[in-house]
Amino acid sequence: MNVLAVHDVTLTLGGRRVLDKVEATFAPGRVSALLGPNGAGKSSLLACLAALRRPDAGRVTLDGEDVDAIDPQARARRIGLLPQGHDVHWNVDVATLVALGRLPWRGRWSETEADRAAVARALAATDMAPLAARGVEHLSGGERARALLARVL
């Protein structure tokens, strides 16, 4: 089902408490928004949800299991994170960039029919199929953001 939840999560960064006993549940099929001013802890909470940062106290669970206890490759199949930056460090075409999102399923890009179909679905969902052959360096900021979203999908 992929219910992601935080239970009493507390996090201190640089001597400042950025999360204080946060409770939240994120379920599939629901849109959730994290709102707050700069420095409120939104990105820190997302990092905890994706197991990129460990909270000082509390738990982050995926279907009741601690995210830290899930094998990283299996966790990457179930949790995707799109950071706010749009950096891409290789000048690859959009289809290749999106295909990198399949790595958790194969450990490498294997070009199976399932992989090609998943990439095609992600490109279609983000309206990036017409730009699949374009180099990432030739995308606008918004197009690059959509290509990165397709990689997460």
N, C-alpha and C positions, 0 to 999 in steps of 0.2 A: 504494500500500500504506500510506502515511502512517506510516513508522517515524521517530520523533523521537529524536534522539540528541545527547548532549553528549560532547565529546571534550576531555579535559584542560582543562576550564573553570575559570578562576580569576577571582574577583571581589573587589575591595576596596571597602568602603563606609565613609565617615567615618574613614579611616585604619585600619580593621580588616578583615582578610581573612575574608570570610564563606564563600567557596567556594575550595577549594584542590585544583586538578587533578581535578575531579569527572568521572567517567566513568559514563554511564548510557544505557540504551536503553529506549524505550517503544514497544511494538508494539501495533497494533490487536488487539482481542479479549482483551487481557490486563489484569488489574487490577494497578496499581502503587501503592505507598504511599510517601510521603516522611515519615519519622519522625525526630523530634529535638526537643530542648528549644527554648524560645523563643530567638530570635536565632541559631539554628543555620544559617540560610540557605535554608530550605525555600521561602519566598515569593520570595526572590531568585533561586533556581534556576528557579522557575516563570516569573518575569518574563523570564529569559534564554531559556527555552524558547519563550515567546510573542513573542520579539523586542521586548519592551518595555524591556529593559535589555541593553546590550552588555557581554559579559564583557571583562575586562582581557586575558585570554589564552585560547586554546582556541577551539573551534568548536561551534556548535549547528547541526545539520543536520536536514532533513526529506527523507527518501528520498535522502540523500547530497548534497543541495544546501544551501548555507548559507542559514539562514532570513532573514538580512539581505538576501540577493540576490533573494528572492522578492517580487514586486509585493505591496504591502500588501493590496490587495483580494483577490488570489489566496491570500495567506497566511491571511487571515481566513476564507476558505472551508474551509481545511484544519486550522486550529488554533483552538480555542475555549478561553477562560480564564474561570473563574468565581472572582472574588476572594472573600476571606472576609467582606467587608462586605456588607450587604444594602441599600445605599442605592439608591433609585429617586427621581429628582428631578422626576418628573412624575406627576400623579395620573391615570394612564391605566388602562384595564381590562386584565386579564391577557392577553387575546388580542392586544391591541395591543402590549403589552410583548414578548410572545413573537414577534410578527411583526417586531419590530426586528432579530431575529436573521437575518432574510432579507436585510438590507441588502447584505451582501457579494455576493449573487447578482444584485442589480438596481441597486444604488446608491440605490434608493428603494423604498418599499413600493408594489408595483404591483398587488396583488390579483389575480394570475394564479391559475389553478386549481392550478398546481404550488406556489405560495406558500401557498394556503389548505390544501392537503393536507399540506405540511410542518409548518405550524403545528398542524394537527389531530393529526398523529403525535406532535409534541413535547408537546402538552397531554395526550394519552393516556398517553404514556410516563412522565410525571411525576404522573399522576393529578390533573391540574389542569383537565381539561375541564369538570367541573361548576362550576368557579369562573371560567370564561373571561370572563364579563360583569362580574365583581366588580372594583371599583376597587382598585388596588394598596394604597392607604392603608387599606383595610379588611381586609387580610390579616394573619394572625399571622406571626411571624418565620419559622416553618417553612414556611408556605405561600408566603411571599415568596421564600424560598430555592429552593423547588421551581419557582416561576414563573421565576426567573432561570436556573435550570438548563435549563428548557424553552427559554428564549431562546438559550442556548448550543447546545442540540441542534438 
